[in-house]
Amino acid sequence: MSESSPNTPESGDSGANTRDFNLAEFLRNETVGGIALVFATAVALILANTPASPLYNAVRDFHIGPDFLHLNLSVGDWAKDGLLAIFFFVAGLELKRELVVGELADRKRATLPVVAALGGMIVPAVLAYSVAHGAPGAAQAWAIPVATDIAFALGILSLTGSSIPSTARVFLLSLAVVDDLGAIIVIAVLFTSGLNMLALLAAVVLCAGYWYAQHKRITTPFLYVPLALAVWVAVHSSGVHATVAGVALGLLTRVRCDPGERASPSERLEHRLQPWSAGLVVPVFALFAAGVPIGAEALSELFQDRIAISVIVGLVLGKVLGIFGASFLAVKLGFGSPPQGVRWPDIAALGMLGGIGFTVSLLIAELSLPEEAAEIAKAAVLIASLIASLVAVLMLLVRGRRHRQAGTADL
């Protein structure tokens, strides 16, 4: 989900580490991250729809961890609550950087992607709720199509949109940053029950300690790693979804360089963690979240289920209508202007990319619905994301050819 991090290798890097460093750079490539995500999803679907499914389910549902603080979790829950916190920590780092020194720091430049992101959240939610209204779970399932999978979206854009002006990528990235923040708020507010106020207070105090250590320019990982783990445990025990811990710590990390500092803590952490996030965290989450039955019977049931239909409508139609419509209104009303070189058909193609829900949509499906209904909703997310991907690829290829013909491609 993250923009390629700045090239900020540590000063201690040497030729002996060249192989590892090259692997990290390889994993930072957005295309590679998208491919890893697709591969993990394909493996999950194969395992869930073949005779290997009992073994797959047994591994996913195997419990491990101490009972203390309710940490005896299934492997699937560790991927969802534990590993994915790293993904959200990287998202928090990127969000903080964009808000302080990036595209969202300038109010005028930030207006259009912010408005587009809001449209891309509100319209899918309204459409999904309208379609599912009256069905069991509709009061929660409207949130499923709100999210955009930026790792997938940027990967497809880098694969098929090389002739699209680079400002389109900046627009998509900025839009996704706001979208991520909205999804995080939805998870924190909508799917928090039975708050443990003592644990929540402990999380707040620990986060304050993290901020103080950043303020005092402490750099040792021997403080930050235990502190981050303690924050995660406290947030998990509080009843708030544990991934919120990652976002909170990311937002508390310093993003401005001190005089003489080669890179800020945010840049260094993103540089180190982004390959792990793209190459391990997100694929492992997809491996255990995307394994849903999609046979003929399951597909028949899917297209008769109003929740599933609402998810598909929300992602495939709601996202493009919301992003394009909000952008169009913002420009016409004078609140924003399109990125340089980007035309309205390009905005429509980017809006269709927004229909790739995947990672966070799968997470919200698991959090919002009972297990059986969640499986159908997750299958709907996969179908909708596939449709949105294919349509977006066609649109981007057409737009790329038009840009080349017009001589306006940013090469």
Residue, then its C-alpha position, 0 to 999 in steps of 0.5 A: m500500500s505504500e509508495s516506494s520509500p526514499n532510498t535511505p540505506e543505513s550508513g553501515d551498509s556494505g558490499a557484503n550486504t549487497r544481495d540482501f539490499n537488492l532483495a529489499e529494493f526488489l520488494r519495494n517495487e510496487t509491481v512486485g508487491g502487487i504480484a506477490l499479493v496476486f500469487a498469495t491470493a491464487v494459492a489461497l483460492i487453490l487450497a480452499n477449493t481443492p482436496a487440500s482445503p481440510l489441511y488449509n483450514a486446520v493450519r488457518d484455525f490452529h491456535i498458538g500463543p499464551d492465554f495471558l491477555h487473550l493472546n491464544l489466537s488462531v494463525g489466521d487471527w495472528a495474520k489479521d491482528g498481528l502481522l497486519a499491524i505492521f502494514f498499518f504502521v507503514a501506512g501510518l508512517e506514509l500518512k504522517r509524511e504526506l500530512v507534514v511534508g508531502e502532497l497533503a501538506d499543501r491545502k490547495r494541492a490536497t483538496l482534490p484527492v481529499v474530496a475524491a477520497l471522501g466521495g469514494m467512501i461515501v458513495p460506495a457505502v450508500l450504494a451498498y447499504s441501499v442494496a443490502h437494506g433489510a438483509p441481516g448484517a446490512a447495518q455493518a456490511w456497508a463498510i466493506p466497500v469503503a476501502t481501497d487496496i493501494a498496494f494492488a492499485l499502484g501495482i496495476l497502475s505501474l504495470t499498465g499506466s506507464s504512459i499516464p502522467s506521473t501526476a496521476r500516480v501522486f493523485l491516486l496515492s494521496l487519495a489512498v492515504v485519505d481513504d486509509l485514514g477513513a478505513i482506519i476510523v471505521i475499524a476503530v469506531l465501528f468494530t470496537s466492543g467491550l472496551n477495557m478502559l484500563a488497557l486502553l489507558a495503558a495503550v495511551v500512556l505507552c504511545a505517549g512514551y513512544w512520542y516522548a522518546q521520538h521528541k528526545r531523539i532516542t534511536t535505539p531499537f532496544l527501546y522502540v521494539p518492546l515499546a511497540l509490542a507493549v502498545w500492540v498488546a495493550v490495544h489488542s486487550s482493550g477491545v480496539h482492533a489491534t491494527v490501530a496500534g500500528v497506525a497510532l505509532g506511525l502517526l507519532t513518528r518524527v518525519r522531519c530531518d534534524p540538521g545533519e541527519r541523513a533521513s528522518p526516523s519515518e523514512r528509515l523505518e519505512h525503508r526498512l519495513q516496507p519490503w517486509s510489509a509488501g513481501l511478507v505481511v500482506p501476502v500472508f494475510a491474503l493467504f489466510a483471508a482470501g481462502v474462500p470456496i468459489g465453486a459453482e454452488a458458492l458462486s450461485e449463492l453469492f449472486q443471490d446474497r444481497i450483502a454480496i451483491s451490495v459489496i460488488v455494486g459498492l466497489v465496482l460502481g460506487k468507487v468510480l462514481g464517487i471518486f469521479g463525481a466528487s472530483f468533477l464537482a470539486v473542480k466545477l465549484g472551484f475547490g480544486s483542480p485536476p493534476q497537471g496533464v491528467r484528463w477526466p478519462d484518466i480520473a475515471a480510470l483511477g476511480m476504477l482502480g479505487g474499486i480494488g478493495f482487497t486487503v482492508s475490505l477483506l479485513i472489514a468483512e471478517l470484522s463485520l459479519p458472522e463467519e459464514a456470511a463473512e466468507i460470502a462477502k469475502a468472495a464478493v470482494l475478490i470478484a469485485s476486485l477482479i472486475a475492477s482490475l480488468v476494467a481499470v487495465l483496459m481503461l489505462l491502456v486506452r488512456g496510455r495510447r491516447h497520451r502517446q498519440a497526443g504527445t502528452a505522456d510523461l516519459 
